[in-house]
Amino acid sequence: MHATPTKRRRRALALGAALVAAAIAVPAGAEAVGQLALSQHGGAQRHQGDQTRTVQQAIQRAGAKNVILLIGDGMGDSEITIARNYQYGAAGRLPGLDALPLTGSYTTYSVVKDGADKGKPDYVTDSAASGSAWATGTKTYDGAISVDVDGKPQQTLLELAKANGLRTGDVSTAEIQDATPAVQVAHVGARSCYGPDTASCGSDALQNGGLGSISEQLLNARPDVTLGGGSASFQQTAKAGQWQGDTLVSQAQQRGYQVVSDAAGLAGVRAADQSKPLLGLFTPGNFPTRYAPTTATVGGADQAPVTCTANPARLSTGLSLQSLTNKSIQLLDRGRGKSGKGFFLQVEGASIDKQDHAADACGQIGETIDFDEAVQAALAFAKQDGNTLVIATADHAHSSQIVDNTPPTSLSTALRTADGTTMKVSYGTAGAGSSQQHTGTQVRIAAYGPGAANVVGLSDQTDTFSTIRDGLRLSEDVAALSRGARVDVSDRSPHRGERVTFTASRFAGDRQVRVQAGNTDLGTLDLVDGRASVQWKAERGSTTVTFTGVQTGRQATAQVRVR
């Protein structure tokens, strides 16, 4: 007897939990029972025999039904190695990242915004420009959210996936308005444009004729699942538009969102789609870290090595990045094998970067381990599903370095690793009390599933956009996706005063429509799977009602003649 899709999904989620449990049970130290000592001939070898067949078996033809893109913010090769050494030992393995069979590197540079060097490489990117590159396929300047160097909005993978009929999700342990989650749902010139009260929004603000703040654009993008921090910005009040005077959280509820704020609320959500999208806002700002912070100091690596301890402020396990990933997959997966539409999900482990900025070694290690557990969850699902591409990468590298001797001027920390020895970590790009800087080196990208071979070798962030777009067979011609738009009318010859219902459909390339009845503005409506309805009170004479797609400009009309 074959297992049902529901049972297969349950097994996938259970396998994810089992992988994490197995990871925790790894012996503390690289020399596990039955292994050679690292110092013996072959003792540190990772591969057993010729790997050709293993690599060949990992290569699948492109053409995934689902894509899960996991971003470790600030997770350069050094950050990965530090976490592996600490948690599993030098000869150990990260059960998620190190299990992805096909690996490459990609370049992360941004471009200069203006001046004589406009459009030329800016060798050290920020998260906004980097995320915009993989989300849109277009290089841009630091601070930009999915606009090009001239400020023109660029279509994102999440927007394209939605227009092409796929379900979509956006998950982060940061504020959901932070750069990496924002690049999939918004288009602003300044990454700090979180809410209607943000002065830096400038011409992007609704009251100035723009598309609105990141939080407001997120509501318009209408992913099926959005999970993260950042509830504070949703308490702000809209300054313009049809929701003027309402808080953003009130607006979300009026627009059909299921808004949850804790683990119990999230656990109670059984379905999420365009009619009832899920908005989970679990903290006012960023999530607390897994491990309590450590502080690097000048000469710190010469002090007694520390062992990371649990952060008592950490959220419940029901809100861990692994749990959020599993919940998102559960809600987005339609469970129809290769047939039907799939989903696109972006998951960010945000605070590897934030703790690296703070020269907090234990903080960044814990966030890397959290991220790795999310990768394990995605990989477990993909192996059960058979039609899912998993990609794990970073937006840029960061400043932490494993060093042999304590630097005389840089901040540093000594850590007691799983090997029982001391690892010295140095932060040399800023002094005490200042923010450590990103670095411009290429970063790791690894993948599993249909099309995973496209990450092998040296690529760029913009290649990741193409890999996902082509793998999911997403059309970028969203106007064509709304070409069949039409309007149906409940009564084309109503009596005066009668309520008439107009229903627009097949606006697949749009997310909202504006409705005009003659010279009367009937407002802007959210499209649910390309459909929206509005009622109108019949007046005398003949009236034309026009639905205009906000994103494509596509129009569909219907005419009524009042008796």
Disulfide bonds with the S-S distance in Angstrom:
Cys193-Cys201 1.93
Cys308-Cys362 2.01
